């Protein structure tokens, strides 16, 4: 009887140990960034990755998988096992918007991913080269009317806020605007700075950096209020270009099926990292607004974003 009890106790202990191991992270942890190196999301990942690794006692590898407005990297994370070895750091755009406007994307924000923590929010800027004769958005519109060949704007991704901005200008000013897509802001900005593009839409981090460096002129910004980083730049709404009262966010996602304990552990580590004064200062220097969330808030933010963009995609058709 004693041997039988010892066997049962040992079996239970082994089962519990196996369960605990099953709820631990794989080593190394891979953070996939679905954009090329050099952009704001990449910089954010390289800032947070090592610190997350320290908090989780794991090695963290940053894996850039750019292409197709974030589809390639995002789809790769969807296909990964939900075992804590793979996470996605992306914009709401690549996770939410792209599959709503591109049926062949092969993934769905609500069905295929677990949101494990938001990081930051940002607005979108509309800029022209310093060589442009336009000093304001109305002047840019008149410039395009005179020279229709300049009715183009570079975008770091297809759809989403950049698409809404182009549609707002077209609708309000009755000028044709053609979007020219790039594989991220890092690829687009040299073309805008060099004047190969008449205008360009980019996230606030890249826009502010280029503006402060005297390389581009920002004419308008998305959102419901002016940015504290660009107080002299009017919003599209102020200028009468409606429908651009929206911002974006950076967040971490995992493949659907990630065990709740791992999601909670990752989220706790992320919030600890985002509470670090050094990290907060770096994120502010990147022209991003810190916006940490717990798991429930992360799910709520994703649901709100999905509802907004699903309606926008319906109107777009």
C-alpha positions as CSV (number, residue, x, y, z in Angstrom):
1,X,0.0,0.0,0.0
2,X,2.8,2.4,0.9
3,X,4.5,1.7,-2.5
4,X,1.1,2.4,-4.2
5,X,0.7,5.7,-2.4
6,X,4.3,6.7,-3.2
7,X,3.6,5.9,-6.9
8,X,0.4,8.0,-6.9
9,X,2.1,10.9,-5.2
10,X,5.0,10.8,-7.6
11,X,2.6,10.7,-10.6
12,X,0.7,13.7,-9.3
13,X,3.9,15.6,-8.7
14,X,5.1,14.8,-12.2
15,X,1.8,15.9,-13.7
16,X,1.9,19.2,-11.8
17,X,5.5,19.8,-12.9
18,X,4.6,19.1,-16.5
19,X,1.6,21.4,-16.2
20,X,3.8,24.2,-14.8
21,X,6.4,23.6,-17.6
22,X,3.6,23.8,-20.2
23,X,2.7,27.2,-18.8
24,X,6.3,28.6,-19.2
25,X,7.7,30.5,-22.1
26,X,9.9,28.8,-24.8
27,X,13.4,30.0,-25.0
28,X,14.2,32.1,-27.0
29,X,11.2,34.3,-27.4
30,X,10.8,35.7,-30.9
31,X,9.2,39.1,-31.4
32,X,8.1,39.5,-35.0
33,X,7.9,43.0,-36.4
34,X,6.0,43.0,-39.8
35,X,7.9,46.1,-41.1
36,X,11.4,46.8,-42.3
37,X,14.2,47.9,-39.9
38,X,14.5,51.6,-39.3
39,X,10.8,52.5,-38.7
40,X,9.1,53.5,-35.4
41,X,7.7,50.0,-34.7
42,X,11.2,48.4,-35.2
43,X,12.8,51.0,-32.9
44,X,10.1,50.3,-30.3
45,X,10.7,46.5,-30.5
46,X,14.5,47.0,-30.1
47,X,13.9,49.2,-27.1
48,X,11.5,46.8,-25.3
49,X,12.8,43.4,-26.4
50,X,15.9,43.2,-24.2
51,X,14.0,44.6,-21.2
52,X,11.2,42.1,-21.7
53,X,13.8,39.3,-21.9
54,X,15.2,40.4,-18.5
55,X,11.8,40.5,-16.9
56,X,10.9,37.1,-18.3
57,X,14.3,35.5,-17.8
58,X,14.4,34.6,-21.5
59,X,16.4,35.5,-24.5
60,X,14.4,37.8,-26.8
61,X,15.1,37.9,-30.6
62,X,13.7,40.6,-32.9
63,X,12.6,39.2,-36.2
64,X,11.7,41.7,-39.0
65,X,9.4,40.2,-41.6
66,X,8.3,43.1,-43.8
67,X,6.1,43.1,-46.8
68,X,2.5,43.5,-48.0
69,X,1.6,46.2,-45.5
70,X,2.5,43.9,-42.6
71,X,0.7,40.8,-43.9
72,X,3.7,38.6,-44.2
73,X,4.9,39.0,-40.6
74,X,1.4,39.0,-39.2
75,X,0.4,35.8,-41.0
76,X,3.6,34.2,-39.8
77,X,2.6,34.8,-36.2
78,X,-0.9,33.5,-36.8
79,X,0.7,30.2,-38.1
80,X,3.0,29.9,-35.1
81,X,2.2,27.5,-32.2
82,X,0.6,29.3,-29.3
83,X,3.3,28.2,-26.9
84,X,4.8,31.5,-25.8
85,X,7.7,31.3,-28.2
86,X,6.3,33.9,-30.8
87,X,4.8,37.3,-30.3
88,X,3.9,40.1,-32.8
89,X,4.6,43.8,-32.2
90,X,2.6,45.7,-34.8
91,X,0.3,48.5,-35.5
92,X,-3.5,48.0,-35.2
93,X,-3.4,48.6,-39.0
94,X,-1.6,45.4,-40.0
95,X,-3.6,43.3,-37.6
96,X,-7.0,44.9,-37.9
97,X,-7.3,46.9,-41.1
98,X,-5.4,44.9,-43.7
99,X,-7.6,41.7,-43.4
100,X,-10.7,43.8,-43.6
101,X,-9.7,45.4,-47.0
102,X,-7.6,42.5,-48.3
103,X,-9.6,39.2,-48.1
104,X,-6.5,37.2,-49.2
105,X,-4.6,38.2,-46.1
106,X,-5.7,35.0,-44.6
107,X,-6.2,36.1,-41.0
108,X,-8.7,37.9,-38.8
109,X,-7.9,40.1,-35.8
110,X,-10.6,38.8,-33.6
111,X,-10.3,35.1,-34.4
112,X,-6.6,34.5,-34.8
113,X,-4.8,36.6,-32.2
114,X,-4.7,37.3,-28.5
115,X,-3.9,40.9,-27.6
116,X,-1.4,40.8,-24.8
117,X,-0.7,44.5,-24.2
118,X,-0.8,47.9,-25.8
119,X,2.3,50.0,-25.8
120,X,1.6,53.5,-27.3
121,X,-0.7,55.6,-29.4
122,X,0.2,58.1,-32.2
123,X,-1.3,60.4,-34.8
124,X,-0.7,60.5,-38.5
125,X,1.0,63.4,-40.3
126,X,0.5,64.7,-43.9
127,X,3.8,66.3,-45.1
128,X,5.3,67.7,-48.3
129,X,9.0,68.2,-49.2
130,X,10.7,71.4,-48.2
131,X,10.9,72.2,-51.9
132,X,7.1,72.2,-52.3
133,X,5.5,75.6,-52.9
134,X,2.7,74.6,-50.5
135,X,2.9,76.0,-47.0
136,X,-0.6,74.9,-45.9
137,X,-3.0,72.1,-46.9
138,X,-5.3,74.5,-48.8
139,X,-2.2,75.7,-50.8
140,X,-1.3,72.1,-51.5
141,X,-4.8,71.5,-52.9
142,X,-4.5,74.5,-55.2
143,X,-1.0,73.3,-56.2
144,X,-2.5,69.9,-57.3
145,X,-5.3,71.7,-59.1
146,X,-2.8,73.6,-61.2
147,X,-0.5,70.6,-61.6
148,X,-2.6,67.4,-61.4
149,X,0.5,65.2,-61.9
150,X,1.4,66.2,-58.3
151,X,-1.7,64.6,-57.0
152,X,0.2,61.8,-55.3
153,X,1.0,60.8,-51.7
154,X,3.3,58.2,-50.4
155,X,2.0,55.8,-47.8
156,X,4.0,53.4,-45.6
157,X,1.1,50.9,-45.8
158,X,-2.1,50.3,-47.8
159,X,-5.4,51.3,-46.3
160,X,-6.2,52.5,-42.8
161,X,-5.6,56.1,-41.8
162,X,-3.4,57.0,-44.8
163,X,-6.3,55.8,-47.1
164,X,-8.8,57.9,-45.1
165,X,-6.6,61.0,-45.4
166,X,-6.4,60.6,-49.2
167,X,-10.1,60.1,-49.4
168,X,-10.8,63.1,-47.2
169,X,-8.7,65.4,-49.4
170,X,-10.3,64.0,-52.6
171,X,-13.8,64.4,-51.1
172,X,-13.4,67.9,-49.7
173,X,-11.2,69.5,-52.4
174,X,-12.4,67.5,-55.4
175,X,-8.9,66.7,-56.6
176,X,-7.7,63.3,-57.5
177,X,-5.1,61.8,-55.1
178,X,-3.2,58.7,-56.0
179,X,-1.6,56.6,-53.2
180,X,1.9,55.2,-53.7
181,X,2.5,52.4,-51.3
182,X,5.9,51.6,-49.7
183,X,7.1,48.8,-47.4
184,X,7.2,51.1,-44.4
185,X,8.1,54.7,-43.5
186,X,11.8,54.0,-43.6
187,X,11.5,53.3,-47.4
188,X,9.0,56.1,-48.1
189,X,10.7,59.1,-46.3
190,X,13.8,59.4,-48.6
191,X,11.5,59.7,-51.6
192,X,9.4,62.4,-49.9
193,X,12.5,64.3,-48.7
194,X,14.0,64.1,-52.1
195,X,10.9,65.5,-53.8
196,X,10.1,62.3,-55.8
197,X,6.8,62.4,-54.0
198,X,4.6,65.5,-53.9
199,X,3.3,64.5,-50.4
200,X,3.4,61.7,-47.9
201,X,1.5,60.3,-45.0
202,X,3.5,58.9,-42.1
203,X,3.2,58.2,-38.4
204,X,3.8,61.0,-36.0
205,X,7.2,59.6,-34.8
206,X,8.8,59.7,-38.2
207,X,7.0,62.9,-39.2
208,X,8.1,64.8,-36.1
209,X,11.7,63.6,-36.6
210,X,11.9,64.7,-40.2
211,X,10.1,68.0,-39.5
212,X,12.4,68.9,-36.6
213,X,15.3,68.1,-38.9
214,X,14.0,70.6,-41.5
215,X,13.5,67.8,-44.1
216,X,9.8,68.0,-44.5
217,X,6.9,70.4,-43.9
218,X,3.9,69.0,-42.1
219,X,0.6,70.5,-43.2
220,X,-2.0,68.6,-41.1
221,X,-2.4,65.9,-38.6
222,X,-5.0,63.2,-37.8
223,X,-6.9,63.0,-34.5
224,X,-9.4,65.1,-32.6
225,X,-6.9,67.6,-31.2
226,X,-3.5,69.1,-32.1
227,X,-0.5,67.2,-31.0
228,X,1.5,68.5,-28.1
229,X,4.6,67.8,-30.3
230,X,3.3,69.8,-33.2
231,X,1.2,72.6,-31.7
232,X,1.3,74.8,-34.7
233,X,0.0,72.1,-37.1
234,X,-3.8,72.0,-37.5
235,X,-5.8,68.8,-37.5
236,X,-7.6,67.8,-40.7
237,X,-10.9,68.4,-38.8
238,X,-9.9,72.0,-38.1
239,X,-9.3,72.5,-41.8
240,X,-12.7,71.0,-42.8
241,X,-11.4,67.7,-44.0
242,X,-13.7,65.4,-42.1
243,X,-13.4,61.7,-41.3
244,X,-9.8,61.8,-40.1
245,X,-10.6,62.0,-36.4
246,X,-8.7,58.7,-35.6
247,X,-5.4,57.6,-34.2
248,X,-3.4,54.4,-34.2
249,X,-1.7,52.2,-31.6
250,X,1.3,49.8,-31.2
251,X,0.5,46.6,-29.4
252,X,1.7,43.1,-28.8
253,X,-0.3,40.1,-30.0
254,X,0.1,36.3,-29.7
255,X,-1.3,33.4,-31.7
256,X,-4.8,32.4,-30.7
257,X,-4.8,29.7,-28.0
258,X,-1.9,31.2,-25.9
259,X,-2.6,29.9,-22.4
260,X,-4.1,32.6,-20.1
261,X,-1.2,32.3,-17.5
262,X,1.4,33.0,-20.2
263,X,-0.7,36.0,-21.5
264,X,-0.9,37.3,-18.0
265,X,2.8,36.8,-17.3
266,X,3.8,38.6,-20.6
267,X,1.4,41.4,-19.9
268,X,2.7,41.9,-16.4
269,X,6.3,42.0,-17.7
270,X,5.4,44.5,-20.4
271,X,3.7,46.8,-17.9
272,X,6.7,46.6,-15.6
273,X,9.0,47.6,-18.5
274,X,6.7,50.4,-19.6
275,X,6.8,51.8,-16.0
276,X,10.6,52.2,-16.2
277,X,11.4,55.9,-16.3
278,X,14.1,55.3,-18.9
279,X,11.8,53.5,-21.2
280,X,9.1,56.2,-20.7
281,X,11.6,58.9,-21.7
282,X,12.7,57.0,-24.7
283,X,9.1,56.4,-25.9
284,X,8.4,60.1,-25.4
285,X,11.5,61.0,-27.4
286,X,10.1,58.8,-30.2
287,X,7.0,61.1,-30.3
288,X,4.7,58.4,-29.0
289,X,2.1,58.6,-26.3
290,X,2.6,55.9,-23.7
291,X,-0.6,53.8,-23.4
292,X,-0.1,50.5,-21.4
293,X,-3.1,48.2,-20.9
294,X,-3.9,45.1,-18.9
295,X,-5.4,42.1,-20.8
296,X,-9.0,43.1,-20.5
297,X,-8.2,46.7,-21.7
298,X,-6.1,45.2,-24.5
299,X,-9.1,43.1,-25.7
300,X,-11.4,46.1,-25.4
301,X,-9.1,48.3,-27.5
302,X,-8.8,45.7,-30.1
303,X,-12.6,45.3,-30.3
304,X,-13.2,49.0,-30.6
305,X,-10.6,49.3,-33.4
306,X,-12.1,46.3,-35.2
307,X,-15.6,47.8,-35.0
308,X,-14.4,51.2,-36.4
309,X,-12.4,49.8,-39.3
310,X,-15.0,47.2,-40.2
311,X,-17.5,50.1,-40.7
312,X,-14.9,52.1,-42.6
313,X,-14.2,49.1,-44.8
314,X,-17.9,48.7,-45.5
315,X,-18.1,52.4,-46.6
316,X,-15.0,52.1,-48.7
317,X,-16.6,49.4,-51.0
